[in-house]
Amino acid sequence: MKKGEKRKKELLKIAYDMFITQGYENTSVDEIIEKAQIAKGTYYYYFQSKEQTLEEVIDMMIDNEIEMAKQVIGMDIPVPQKIVGIITSIKPTEAEQPVKNALFQPENVLMHYKVRQKLIDVITPLLSEVIEEGVNDGIFECENIPERVKMLLIISDGTFNEGTFTEKDISVFIDMTEKLLGAENGTMSFIYNLIDKGDMEVVE
């Protein structure tokens, strides 16, 4: 690794740690510079703004999550467990929530969109590989797997990450997933436990 690349990775790690411990909004560029013990010009050589730093921190997080997901694919475990492992791998940890929350700030709306698109683009081939394995094992029966997976990811993101939803929404999504993948009823019921219920409405 070149010296400049190593220095940039070090700065991203410092920013990542500070965004987690202090929150993105409460961390200034000057504080990152002070922590890194560098000149202001050095910081701006690598990053045009704090927003760009956040975007590259998130890219770093995604890259790490994808590596974990790839390890899951290589494991000798049943297909449903691989799906659970991949989805779990790409979720931010509880400690990383302050970084994720920064994406919901109004000034970061474009970045939020770009991150969502990147996640869908990188997760689709990984999940498609596992669904293909499931087809070979007789768990699923479908064609055009990448297109189906991408559609499910878009629907899932729009339903469960962009506002409130109900228990019925989860049930309908699971039923739709099973039909889209040609799976028997109940095959994908494990999805229920993968969904963050924080924004779920309780309907009496």
C-alpha positions as YAML, in Angstrom:
chain: A
units: angstrom
residues:
- id: 1
  name: MET
  ca: [0.00, 0.00, 0.00]
- id: 2
  name: LYS
  ca: [1.33, 3.43, -0.96]
- id: 3
  name: LYS
  ca: [2.10, 5.95, 1.79]
- id: 4
  name: GLY
  ca: [-0.69, 8.29, 0.69]
- id: 5
  name: GLU
  ca: [-3.28, 5.49, 0.67]
- id: 6
  name: LYS
  ca: [-2.16, 4.36, 4.12]
- id: 7
  name: ARG
  ca: [-2.48, 7.91, 5.49]
- id: 8
  name: LYS
  ca: [-5.97, 8.26, 4.01]
- id: 9
  name: LYS
  ca: [-7.07, 4.96, 5.58]
- id: 10
  name: GLU
  ca: [-5.73, 6.16, 8.92]
- id: 11
  name: LEU
  ca: [-7.75, 9.39, 8.62]
- id: 12
  name: LEU
  ca: [-10.89, 7.44, 7.72]
- id: 13
  name: LYS
  ca: [-10.42, 5.20, 10.77]
- id: 14
  name: ILE
  ca: [-10.02, 8.25, 13.01]
- id: 15
  name: ALA
  ca: [-13.13, 9.89, 11.53]
- id: 16
  name: TYR
  ca: [-15.05, 6.59, 11.83]
- id: 17
  name: ASP
  ca: [-14.16, 6.29, 15.53]
- id: 18
  name: MET
  ca: [-15.08, 9.91, 16.23]
- id: 19
  name: PHE
  ca: [-18.40, 9.72, 14.34]
- id: 20
  name: ILE
  ca: [-19.30, 6.70, 16.46]
- id: 21
  name: THR
  ca: [-18.24, 8.08, 19.84]
- id: 22
  name: GLN
  ca: [-19.30, 11.72, 19.36]
- id: 23
  name: GLY
  ca: [-21.85, 11.54, 16.55]
- id: 24
  name: TYR
  ca: [-21.35, 12.93, 13.05]
- id: 25
  name: GLU
  ca: [-23.00, 16.28, 13.79]
- id: 26
  name: ASN
  ca: [-20.89, 16.78, 16.93]
- id: 27
  name: THR
  ca: [-17.58, 16.08, 15.19]
- id: 28
  name: SER
  ca: [-15.84, 18.96, 13.45]
- id: 29
  name: VAL
  ca: [-13.14, 18.83, 10.79]
- id: 30
  name: ASP
  ca: [-10.82, 20.66, 13.20]
- id: 31
  name: GLU
  ca: [-11.30, 17.91, 15.79]
- id: 32
  name: ILE
  ca: [-10.44, 15.22, 13.22]
- id: 33
  name: ILE
  ca: [-7.34, 17.20, 12.23]
- id: 34
  name: GLU
  ca: [-6.30, 17.61, 15.88]
- id: 35
  name: LYS
  ca: [-6.82, 13.92, 16.62]
- id: 36
  name: ALA
  ca: [-4.83, 12.92, 13.54]
- id: 37
  name: GLN
  ca: [-2.10, 15.47, 14.36]
- id: 38
  name: ILE
  ca: [-1.93, 16.72, 10.78]
- id: 39
  name: ALA
  ca: [-2.06, 20.10, 9.06]
- id: 40
  name: LYS
  ca: [-5.39, 21.37, 7.77]
- id: 41
  name: GLY
  ca: [-4.00, 21.31, 4.24]
- id: 42
  name: THR
  ca: [-3.25, 17.60, 4.59]
- id: 43
  name: TYR
  ca: [-6.87, 16.88, 5.51]
- id: 44
  name: TYR
  ca: [-8.19, 18.83, 2.55]
- id: 45
  name: TYR
  ca: [-5.72, 17.10, 0.26]
- id: 46
  name: TYR
  ca: [-7.64, 13.88, 0.88]
- id: 47
  name: PHE
  ca: [-11.17, 15.19, 1.50]
- id: 48
  name: GLN
  ca: [-12.99, 18.20, 0.09]
- id: 49
  name: SER
  ca: [-15.41, 18.37, 3.04]
- id: 50
  name: LYS
  ca: [-16.71, 16.60, 6.14]
- id: 51
  name: GLU
  ca: [-19.55, 15.26, 3.97]
- id: 52
  name: GLN
  ca: [-17.05, 13.57, 1.66]
- id: 53
  name: THR
  ca: [-15.32, 12.10, 4.71]
- id: 54
  name: LEU
  ca: [-18.64, 10.66, 5.86]
- id: 55
  name: GLU
  ca: [-19.31, 9.19, 2.42]
- id: 56
  name: GLU
  ca: [-15.91, 7.50, 2.34]
- id: 57
  name: VAL
  ca: [-16.31, 6.25, 5.92]
- id: 58
  name: ILE
  ca: [-19.57, 4.61, 4.87]
- id: 59
  name: ASP
  ca: [-17.89, 3.14, 1.78]
- id: 60
  name: MET
  ca: [-15.26, 1.66, 4.11]
- id: 61
  name: MET
  ca: [-18.00, 0.18, 6.30]
- id: 62
  name: ILE
  ca: [-19.74, -1.34, 3.28]
- id: 63
  name: ASP
  ca: [-16.49, -2.84, 1.99]
- id: 64
  name: ASN
  ca: [-15.91, -4.50, 5.38]
- id: 65
  name: GLU
  ca: [-19.49, -5.79, 5.47]
- id: 66
  name: ILE
  ca: [-19.20, -7.25, 1.97]
- id: 67
  name: GLU
  ca: [-16.02, -9.12, 2.94]
- id: 68
  name: MET
  ca: [-17.90, -10.64, 5.88]
- id: 69
  name: ALA
  ca: [-20.81, -11.58, 3.60]
- id: 70
  name: LYS
  ca: [-18.43, -13.29, 1.17]
- id: 71
  name: GLN
  ca: [-17.07, -15.38, 4.02]
- id: 72
  name: VAL
  ca: [-20.62, -16.50, 4.83]
- id: 73
  name: ILE
  ca: [-21.17, -17.62, 1.23]
- id: 74
  name: GLY
  ca: [-18.14, -19.88, 1.48]
- id: 75
  name: MET
  ca: [-19.37, -21.62, 4.62]
- id: 76
  name: ASP
  ca: [-20.74, -25.16, 4.54]
- id: 77
  name: ILE
  ca: [-24.14, -24.26, 5.96]
- id: 78
  name: PRO
  ca: [-27.75, -24.49, 4.64]
- id: 79
  name: VAL
  ca: [-28.97, -21.86, 2.19]
- id: 80
  name: PRO
  ca: [-31.41, -20.16, 4.63]
- id: 81
  name: GLN
  ca: [-28.56, -19.72, 7.13]
- id: 82
  name: LYS
  ca: [-26.40, -18.17, 4.40]
- id: 83
  name: ILE
  ca: [-29.15, -15.67, 3.60]
- id: 84
  name: VAL
  ca: [-29.43, -14.78, 7.29]
- id: 85
  name: GLY
  ca: [-25.65, -14.45, 7.51]
- id: 86
  name: ILE
  ca: [-25.42, -12.15, 4.49]
- id: 87
  name: ILE
  ca: [-28.22, -9.86, 5.66]
- id: 88
  name: THR
  ca: [-26.76, -9.75, 9.17]
- id: 89
  name: SER
  ca: [-23.29, -8.98, 7.80]
- id: 90
  name: ILE
  ca: [-24.45, -5.90, 5.89]
- id: 91
  name: LYS
  ca: [-26.35, -4.37, 8.79]
- id: 92
  name: PRO
  ca: [-24.52, -1.63, 10.72]
- id: 93
  name: THR
  ca: [-23.69, -2.66, 14.27]
- id: 94
  name: GLU
  ca: [-25.42, -0.89, 17.15]
- id: 95
  name: ALA
  ca: [-22.25, 1.13, 17.71]
- id: 96
  name: GLU
  ca: [-22.32, 2.26, 14.06]
- id: 97
  name: GLN
  ca: [-25.86, 3.66, 14.27]
- id: 98
  name: PRO
  ca: [-24.63, 7.29, 14.69]
- id: 99
  name: VAL
  ca: [-22.93, 7.00, 11.30]
- id: 100
  name: LYS
  ca: [-26.04, 5.54, 9.67]
- id: 101
  name: ASN
  ca: [-28.23, 8.19, 11.31]
- id: 102
  name: ALA
  ca: [-26.14, 10.92, 9.69]
- id: 103
  name: LEU
  ca: [-27.49, 9.79, 6.31]
- id: 104
  name: PHE
  ca: [-30.98, 10.90, 7.34]
- id: 105
  name: GLN
  ca: [-29.91, 14.52, 7.78]
- id: 106
  name: PRO
  ca: [-31.53, 16.76, 5.10]
- id: 107
  name: GLU
  ca: [-28.14, 17.92, 3.78]
- id: 108
  name: ASN
  ca: [-27.11, 14.31, 3.16]
- id: 109
  name: VAL
  ca: [-30.14, 13.22, 1.13]
- id: 110
  name: LEU
  ca: [-28.12, 12.73, -2.08]
- id: 111
  name: MET
  ca: [-25.47, 10.75, -0.23]
- id: 112
  name: HIS
  ca: [-28.20, 8.61, 1.34]
- id: 113
  name: TYR
  ca: [-29.53, 7.78, -2.11]
- id: 114
  name: LYS
  ca: [-26.04, 6.93, -3.41]
- id: 115
  name: VAL
  ca: [-25.34, 4.65, -0.43]
- id: 116
  name: ARG
  ca: [-28.66, 2.82, -0.90]
- id: 117
  name: GLN
  ca: [-27.88, 2.29, -4.58]
- id: 118
  name: LYS
  ca: [-24.39, 1.01, -3.83]
- id: 119
  name: LEU
  ca: [-25.70, -1.43, -1.22]
- id: 120
  name: ILE
  ca: [-28.26, -2.84, -3.62]
- id: 121
  name: ASP
  ca: [-25.65, -3.12, -6.38]
- id: 122
  name: VAL
  ca: [-23.15, -5.00, -4.23]
- id: 123
  name: ILE
  ca: [-25.63, -7.20, -2.33]
- id: 124
  name: THR
  ca: [-27.56, -8.36, -5.41]
- id: 125
  name: PRO
  ca: [-24.83, -10.63, -6.84]
- id: 126
  name: LEU
  ca: [-24.03, -12.07, -3.40]
- id: 127
  name: LEU
  ca: [-27.62, -13.02, -2.63]
- id: 128
  name: SER
  ca: [-28.14, -14.17, -6.22]
- id: 129
  name: GLU
  ca: [-25.29, -16.66, -5.81]
- id: 130
  name: VAL
  ca: [-26.96, -18.12, -2.71]
- id: 131
  name: ILE
  ca: [-30.41, -18.20, -4.33]
- id: 132
  name: GLU
  ca: [-28.86, -20.05, -7.29]
- id: 133
  name: GLU
  ca: [-27.49, -22.57, -4.80]
- id: 134
  name: GLY
  ca: [-31.00, -22.85, -3.36]
- id: 135
  name: VAL
  ca: [-32.39, -23.55, -6.84]
- id: 136
  name: ASN
  ca: [-29.85, -26.34, -7.28]
- id: 137
  name: ASP
  ca: [-30.85, -27.76, -3.88]
- id: 138
  name: GLY
  ca: [-34.55, -27.67, -4.77]
- id: 139
  name: ILE
  ca: [-35.41, -24.98, -2.21]
- id: 140
  name: PHE
  ca: [-36.29, -22.38, -4.84]
- id: 141
  name: GLU
  ca: [-37.66, -22.63, -8.35]
- id: 142
  name: CYS
  ca: [-37.13, -19.50, -10.42]
- id: 143
  name: GLU
  ca: [-35.23, -17.89, -13.29]
- id: 144
  name: ASN
  ca: [-33.84, -14.37, -13.79]
- id: 145
  name: ILE
  ca: [-32.47, -14.55, -10.25]
- id: 146
  name: PRO
  ca: [-30.50, -11.25, -10.13]
- id: 147
  name: GLU
  ca: [-33.54, -9.29, -11.32]
- id: 148
  name: ARG
  ca: [-35.77, -10.93, -8.70]
- id: 149
  name: VAL
  ca: [-33.25, -10.36, -5.92]
- id: 150
  name: LYS
  ca: [-32.79, -6.70, -6.88]
- id: 151
  name: MET
  ca: [-36.55, -6.17, -6.90]
- id: 152
  name: LEU
  ca: [-36.87, -7.70, -3.43]
- id: 153
  name: LEU
  ca: [-34.04, -5.54, -2.08]
- id: 154
  name: ILE
  ca: [-35.61, -2.35, -3.46]
- id: 155
  name: ILE
  ca: [-39.02, -3.23, -2.03]
- id: 156
  name: SER
  ca: [-37.51, -4.21, 1.31]
- id: 157
  name: ASP
  ca: [-35.49, -1.00, 1.55]
- id: 158
  name: GLY
  ca: [-38.45, 1.18, 0.66]
- id: 159
  name: THR
  ca: [-40.77, -0.61, 3.08]
- id: 160
  name: PHE
  ca: [-38.63, -1.20, 6.15]
- id: 161
  name: ASN
  ca: [-35.98, 1.55, 6.04]
- id: 162
  name: GLU
  ca: [-37.96, 4.57, 4.88]
- id: 163
  name: GLY
  ca: [-40.73, 4.98, 7.46]
- id: 164
  name: THR
  ca: [-43.23, 3.10, 9.55]
- id: 165
  name: PHE
  ca: [-44.65, -0.30, 8.67]
- id: 166
  name: THR
  ca: [-46.94, -2.89, 10.23]
- id: 167
  name: GLU
  ca: [-46.80, -6.57, 11.12]
- id: 168
  name: LYS
  ca: [-49.01, -7.19, 8.09]
- id: 169
  name: ASP
  ca: [-46.44, -5.49, 5.84]
- id: 170
  name: ILE
  ca: [-43.83, -8.00, 7.05]
- id: 171
  name: SER
  ca: [-46.16, -10.94, 6.43]
- id: 172
  name: VAL
  ca: [-46.99, -9.72, 2.92]
- id: 173
  name: PHE
  ca: [-43.30, -9.19, 2.12]
- id: 174
  name: ILE
  ca: [-42.43, -12.72, 3.28]
- id: 175
  name: ASP
  ca: [-45.29, -14.19, 1.24]
- id: 176
  name: MET
  ca: [-44.23, -12.16, -1.81]
- id: 177
  name: THR
  ca: [-40.60, -13.28, -1.41]
- id: 178
  name: GLU
  ca: [-41.61, -16.93, -1.31]
- id: 179
  name: LYS
  ca: [-43.77, -16.57, -4.41]
- id: 180
  name: LEU
  ca: [-41.11, -14.60, -6.31]
- id: 181
  name: LEU
  ca: [-38.46, -17.23, -5.57]
- id: 182
  name: GLY
  ca: [-40.76, -20.21, -6.04]
- id: 183
  name: ALA
  ca: [-40.35, -21.40, -2.46]
- id: 184
  name: GLU
  ca: [-42.77, -23.40, -0.35]
- id: 185
  name: ASN
  ca: [-44.92, -21.60, 2.20]
- id: 186
  name: GLY
  ca: [-42.95, -20.94, 5.38]
- id: 187
  name: THR
  ca: [-39.51, -21.29, 3.77]
- id: 188
  name: MET
  ca: [-38.66, -17.61, 4.23]
- id: 189
  name: SER
  ca: [-40.35, -17.07, 7.60]
- id: 190
  name: PHE
  ca: [-36.92, -16.40, 9.13]
- id: 191
  name: ILE
  ca: [-37.04, -12.97, 7.42]
- id: 192
  name: TYR
  ca: [-39.28, -11.77, 10.25]
- id: 193
  name: ASN
  ca: [-36.38, -11.87, 12.71]
- id: 194
  name: LEU
  ca: [-34.07, -9.99, 10.33]
- id: 195
  name: ILE
  ca: [-36.24, -6.86, 10.18]
- id: 196
  name: ASP
  ca: [-35.57, -4.04, 12.61]
- id: 197
  name: LYS
  ca: [-38.92, -3.50, 14.35]
- id: 198
  name: GLY
  ca: [-38.01, -0.02, 15.60]
- id: 199
  name: ASP
  ca: [-40.37, 1.73, 13.15]
- id: 200
  name: MET
  ca: [-43.13, -0.89, 13.25]
- id: 201
  name: GLU
  ca: [-46.61, 0.38, 14.05]
- id: 202
  name: VAL
  ca: [-48.69, -1.69, 16.43]
- id: 203
  name: VAL
  ca: [-52.18, -2.08, 14.97]
- id: 204
  name: GLU
  ca: [-54.85, -2.94, 17.51]
...
